Amino acid sequence: MTIIRSDASGGLVRPALLFARVATAGLFMAHAAVRIINGTIPQFGLFMESQGFPAGEALVWLITITELIAGTLIIFGRFVRVSAAALMAIAVGGIVLIHRHFGWFVGEHGTGGIEYSAALIVLLLVIMADDHDRSRRNAPPLSPS
């Protein structure tokens, strides 16, 4: 099983993109998993309802399942752009509903700002661009196997 393969010129661009793809997907999947493990879906659902969304808990389950499925698809190089777009919508929704109220910074200089979500969105854009370029070259998807 080869996890890291270099491109034809022996460079590290392809492995770096694979790492970015797997790490970004893993971050979204971890977010979803912690929500399930900690049992915070009902609480998050109530927050969503307080923001005017109907069926808040069902919506949070939809977000959670989307994070898990889209993350898995991205890791395995399937439906990458659609999956990345779904995760980007979740990140933008998080910015609009929650993080913008706390400013830019997440750590040291603030708490809960948009900085982390903005970084995830940039990574998703890179992942989408790489998948687009790969499909134009008819290259096989990067695969962790």
Phi and psi in degrees as GROMACS dihedral restraints (atoms count N, CA, C in turn):
[ dihedral_restraints ]
;  ai    aj    ak    al  type     phi  dphi    fc
    3     4     5     6     1  -103.3    20    10
    4     5     6     7     1   120.5    20    10
    6     7     8     9     1   -92.8    20    10
    7     8     9    10     1   -37.7    20    10
    9    10    11    12     1  -119.5    20    10
   10    11    12    13     1   122.8    20    10
   12    13    14    15     1  -123.2    20    10
   13    14    15    16     1   140.3    20    10
   15    16    17    18     1   -87.1    20    10
   16    17    18    19     1   162.6    20    10
   18    19    20    21     1   -74.9    20    10
   19    20    21    22     1   178.1    20    10
   21    22    23    24     1   -57.6    20    10
   22    23    24    25     1   -30.1    20    10
   24    25    26    27     1   -85.5    20    10
   25    26    27    28     1     0.6    20    10
   27    28    29    30     1    84.7    20    10
   28    29    30    31     1     6.5    20    10
   30    31    32    33     1   -76.6    20    10
   31    32    33    34     1   178.9    20    10
   33    34    35    36     1  -108.7    20    10
   34    35    36    37     1    10.2    20    10
   36    37    38    39     1   -62.7    20    10
   37    38    39    40     1   -49.6    20    10
   39    40    41    42     1   -61.6    20    10
   40    41    42    43     1   -49.0    20    10
   42    43    44    45     1   -61.8    20    10
   43    44    45    46     1   -34.9    20    10
   45    46    47    48     1   -64.9    20    10
   46    47    48    49     1   -39.9    20    10
   48    49    50    51     1   -68.3    20    10
   49    50    51    52     1   -38.3    20    10
   51    52    53    54     1   -61.5    20    10
   52    53    54    55     1   -44.7    20    10
   54    55    56    57     1   -60.9    20    10
   55    56    57    58     1   -45.0    20    10
   57    58    59    60     1   -61.2    20    10
   58    59    60    61     1   -41.4    20    10
   60    61    62    63     1   -64.8    20    10
   61    62    63    64     1   -49.6    20    10
   63    64    65    66     1   -66.5    20    10
   64    65    66    67     1   -42.9    20    10
   66    67    68    69     1   -65.1    20    10
   67    68    69    70     1   -44.5    20    10
   69    70    71    72     1   -64.2    20    10
   70    71    72    73     1   -45.6    20    10
   72    73    74    75     1   -60.8    20    10
   73    74    75    76     1   -42.3    20    10
   75    76    77    78     1   -61.8    20    10
   76    77    78    79     1   -36.5    20    10
   78    79    80    81     1   -64.0    20    10
   79    80    81    82     1   -44.3    20    10
   81    82    83    84     1   -64.9    20    10
   82    83    84    85     1   -41.9    20    10
   84    85    86    87     1   -65.0    20    10
   85    86    87    88     1   -38.3    20    10
   87    88    89    90     1   -64.2    20    10
   88    89    90    91     1   -41.4    20    10
   90    91    92    93     1   -57.2    20    10
   91    92    93    94     1   -45.5    20    10
   93    94    95    96     1   -66.6    20    10
   94    95    96    97     1   -44.6    20    10
   96    97    98    99     1   -61.9    20    10
   97    98    99   100     1   -42.1    20    10
   99   100   101   102     1   -64.9    20    10
  100   101   102   103     1   -37.2    20    10
  102   103   104   105     1   -60.7    20    10
  103   104   105   106     1   -40.9    20    10
  105   106   107   108     1   -71.7    20    10
  106   107   108   109     1   -50.0    20    10
  108   109   110   111     1   -60.5    20    10
  109   110   111   112     1   -42.3    20    10
  111   112   113   114     1   -82.0    20    10
  112   113   114   115     1    -6.6    20    10
  114   115   116   117     1    67.2    20    10
  115   116   117   118     1    32.5    20    10
  117   118   119   120     1   -95.4    20    10
  118   119   120   121     1     5.8    20    10
  120   121   122   123     1   -61.8    20    10
  121   122   123   124     1   -45.9    20    10
  123   124   125   126     1   -59.7    20    10
  124   125   126   127     1   -41.0    20    10
  126   127   128   129     1   -63.9    20    10
  127   128   129   130     1   -44.7    20    10
  129   130   131   132     1   -64.1    20    10
  130   131   132   133     1   -36.9    20    10
  132   133   134   135     1   -61.0    20    10
  133   134   135   136     1   -42.0    20    10
  135   136   137   138     1   -62.6    20    10
  136   137   138   139     1   -39.4    20    10
  138   139   140   141     1   -61.5    20    10
  139   140   141   142     1   -44.8    20    10
  141   142   143   144     1   -60.8    20    10
  142   143   144   145     1   -40.1    20    10
  144   145   146   147     1   -65.0    20    10
  145   146   147   148     1   -36.8    20    10
  147   148   149   150     1   -66.7    20    10
  148   149   150   151     1   -19.0    20    10
  150   151   152   153     1   -93.3    20    10
  151   152   153   154     1     4.9    20    10
  153   154   155   156     1    98.5    20    10
  154   155   156   157     1     5.0    20    10
  156   157   158   159     1   -87.3    20    10
  157   158   159   160     1   132.6    20    10
  159   160   161   162     1   -76.7    20    10
  160   161   162   163     1   156.7    20    10
  162   163   164   165     1    50.5    20    10
  163   164   165   166     1    55.6    20    10
  165   166   167   168     1   -55.3    20    10
  166   167   168   169     1   -44.9    20    10
  168   169   170   171     1   -65.9    20    10
  169   170   171   172     1   -39.8    20    10
  171   172   173   174     1   -63.8    20    10
  172   173   174   175     1   -39.7    20    10
  174   175   176   177     1   -63.5    20    10
  175   176   177   178     1   -41.8    20    10
  177   178   179   180     1   -66.0    20    10
  178   179   180   181     1   -38.6    20    10
  180   181   182   183     1   -61.8    20    10
  181   182   183   184     1   -40.3    20    10
  183   184   185   186     1   -61.9    20    10
  184   185   186   187     1   -44.0    20    10
  186   187   188   189     1   -61.5    20    10
  187   188   189   190     1   -46.4    20    10
  189   190   191   192     1   -63.2    20    10
  190   191   192   193     1   -47.0    20    10
  192   193   194   195     1   -65.5    20    10
  193   194   195   196     1   -38.4    20    10
  195   196   197   198     1   -61.1    20    10
  196   197   198   199     1   -43.3    20    10
  198   199   200   201     1   -60.7    20    10
  199   200   201   202     1   -40.6    20    10
  201   202   203   204     1   -70.8    20    10
  202   203   204   205     1   -46.8    20    10
  204   205   206   207     1   -70.6    20    10
  205   206   207   208     1   -47.8    20    10
  207   208   209   210     1   -62.2    20    10
  208   209   210   211     1   -40.6    20    10
  210   211   212   213     1   -60.7    20    10
  211   212   213   214     1   -44.8    20    10
  213   214   215   216     1   -62.9    20    10
  214   215   216   217     1   -44.8    20    10
  216   217   218   219     1   -61.5    20    10
  217   218   219   220     1   -41.8    20    10
  219   220   221   222     1   -63.5    20    10
  220   221   222   223     1   -44.0    20    10
  222   223   224   225     1   -57.3    20    10
  223   224   225   226     1   -41.0    20    10
  225   226   227   228     1   -92.0    20    10
  226   227   228   229     1     7.5    20    10
  228   229   230   231     1    71.1    20    10
  229   230   231   232     1    30.2    20    10
  231   232   233   234     1  -116.7    20    10
  232   233   234   235     1   135.1    20    10
  234   235   236   237     1    48.5    20    10
  235   236   237   238     1    44.3    20    10
  237   238   239   240     1   -63.0    20    10
  238   239   240   241     1   -49.1    20    10
  240   241   242   243     1   -66.7    20    10
  241   242   243   244     1   -40.4    20    10
  243   244   245   246     1   -65.2    20    10
  244   245   246   247     1   -44.0    20    10
  246   247   248   249     1   -64.5    20    10
  247   248   249   250     1   -43.4    20    10
  249   250   251   252     1   -64.3    20    10
  250   251   252   253     1   -38.2    20    10
  252   253   254   255     1   -64.1    20    10
  253   254   255   256     1   -39.3    20    10
  255   256   257   258     1   -63.6    20    10
  256   257   258   259     1   -43.9    20    10
  258   259   260   261     1   -67.0    20    10
  259   260   261   262     1   -35.4    20    10
  261   262   263   264     1   -64.4    20    10
  262   263   264   265     1   -39.9    20    10
  264   265   266   267     1   -61.6    20    10
  265   266   267   268     1   -40.4    20    10
  267   268   269   270     1   -63.3    20    10
  268   269   270   271     1   -44.4    20    10
  270   271   272   273     1   -64.2    20    10
  271   272   273   274     1   -42.7    20    10
  273   274   275   276     1   -64.8    20    10
  274   275   276   277     1   -41.9    20    10
  276   277   278   279     1   -59.3    20    10
  277   278   279   280     1   -40.7    20    10
  279   280   281   282     1   -62.9    20    10
  280   281   282   283     1   -38.8    20    10
  282   283   284   285     1   -63.4    20    10
  283   284   285   286     1   -49.3    20    10
  285   286   287   288     1   -65.3    20    10
  286   287   288   289     1   -44.1    20    10
  288   289   290   291     1   -82.2    20    10
  289   290   291   292     1   -32.8    20    10
  291   292   293   294     1  -124.3    20    10
  292   293   294   295     1   -63.2    20    10
  294   295   296   297     1   -69.3    20    10
  295   296   297   298     1   -30.3    20    10
  297   298   299   300     1   -62.8    20    10
  298   299   300   301     1   -25.6    20    10
  300   301   302   303     1   -71.5    20    10
  301   302   303   304     1   -14.4    20    10
  303   304   305   306     1  -108.6    20    10
  304   305   306   307     1    10.8    20    10
  306   307   308   309     1    84.4    20    10
  307   308   309   310     1  -157.1    20    10
  309   310   311   312     1   -86.3    20    10
  310   311   312   313     1   -49.6    20    10
  312   313   314   315     1   -79.7    20    10
  313   314   315   316     1   146.9    20    10
  315   316   317   318     1   -95.3    20    10
  316   317   318   319     1   -50.1    20    10
  318   319   320   321     1  -106.2    20    10
  319   320   321   322     1  -145.8    20    10
  321   322   323   324     1     4.3    20    10
  322   323   324   325     1   -51.9    20    10
  324   325   326   327     1  -102.2    20    10
  325   326   327   328     1     4.9    20    10
  327   328   329   330     1  -178.2    20    10
  328   329   330   331     1  -175.2    20    10
  330   331   332   333     1  -139.8    20    10
  331   332   333   334     1   127.7    20    10
  333   334   335   336     1    77.0    20    10
  334   335   336   337     1    14.9    20    10
  336   337   338   339     1   -72.0    20    10
  337   338   339   340     1  -171.2    20    10
  339   340   341   342     1   -87.3    20    10
  340   341   342   343     1    -5.4    20    10
  342   343   344   345     1   -50.3    20    10
  343   344   345   346     1   -50.5    20    10
  345   346   347   348     1   -63.9    20    10
  346   347   348   349     1   -46.5    20    10
  348   349   350   351     1   -63.4    20    10
  349   350   351   352     1   -38.3    20    10
  351   352   353   354     1   -63.5    20    10
  352   353   354   355     1   -40.7    20    10
  354   355   356   357     1   -63.9    20    10
  355   356   357   358     1   -41.5    20    10
  357   358   359   360     1   -62.7    20    10
  358   359   360   361     1   -40.2    20    10
  360   361   362   363     1   -63.7    20    10
  361   362   363   364     1   -42.7    20    10
  363   364   365   366     1   -60.4    20    10
  364   365   366   367     1   -45.6    20    10
  366   367   368   369     1   -61.4    20    10
  367   368   369   370     1   -41.5    20    10
  369   370   371   372     1   -63.4    20    10
  370   371   372   373     1   -38.0    20    10
  372   373   374   375     1   -63.9    20    10
  373   374   375   376     1   -40.4    20    10
  375   376   377   378     1   -63.9    20    10
  376   377   378   379     1   -43.5    20    10
  378   379   380   381     1   -61.6    20    10
  379   380   381   382     1   -43.8    20    10
  381   382   383   384     1   -64.2    20    10
  382   383   384   385     1   -42.3    20    10
  384   385   386   387     1   -64.5    20    10
  385   386   387   388     1   -41.9    20    10
  387   388   389   390     1   -63.5    20    10
  388   389   390   391     1   -42.1    20    10
  390   391   392   393     1   -64.6    20    10
  391   392   393   394     1   -39.3    20    10
  393   394   395   396     1   -62.3    20    10
  394   395   396   397     1   -47.9    20    10
  396   397   398   399     1   -62.6    20    10
  397   398   399   400     1   -41.1    20    10
  399   400   401   402     1   -62.6    20    10
  400   401   402   403     1   -43.0    20    10
  402   403   404   405     1   -68.0    20    10
  403   404   405   406     1   -32.4    20    10
  405   406   407   408     1   -69.4    20    10
  406   407   408   409     1   -30.9    20    10
  408   409   410   411     1   -85.1    20    10
  409   410   411   412     1    -7.3    20    10
  411   412   413   414     1    61.0    20    10
  412   413   414   415     1    30.4    20    10
  414   415   416   417     1   -83.2    20    10
  415   416   417   418     1   150.1    20    10
  417   418   419   420     1   -67.1    20    10
  418   419   420   421     1   151.5    20    10
  420   421   422   423     1   -64.5    20    10
  421   422   423   424     1   149.7    20    10
  423   424   425   426     1   -62.6    20    10
  424   425   426   427     1   138.4    20    10
  426   427   428   429     1  -137.7    20    10
  427   428   429   430     1   138.3    20    10
  429   430   431   432     1   -73.3    20    10
  430   431   432   433     1    -1.5    20    10
